[in-house]
Amino acid sequence: MLGPIFNEAIHEWEPHLEKLTDFWEGNLFFFVKTQYHGDPKIAHNELDEKSDNSLTMNHFGHWINLWLETIDEHFEGETADRAKMIARKMASFLFLKIVENRSK
């Protein structure tokens, strides 16, 4: 469900994964080896536009399910709980911003 959308938009996965790592390290551990630069809202709005406004809450729900499964499989405790809470809030926020961007 997510692969075709992201594979079309991301041509160099290694730098993208490094950016994601920096983002999550900053949000979960409050430090990063490399400071995250970017705006997830803008990035996801651009992704939605490139995919003909086809992103739905189902895409975000699928991502959340994968995220939760991965966290639960590998981690437990306060930081794991925070990772799940932040991801849920972020998915809702980003989808709302996508819908808002479409109405402009």
Helices and strands as residue ranges (DSSP letters): H 3-9, H 13-29, H 40-50, H 57-74, H 78-102
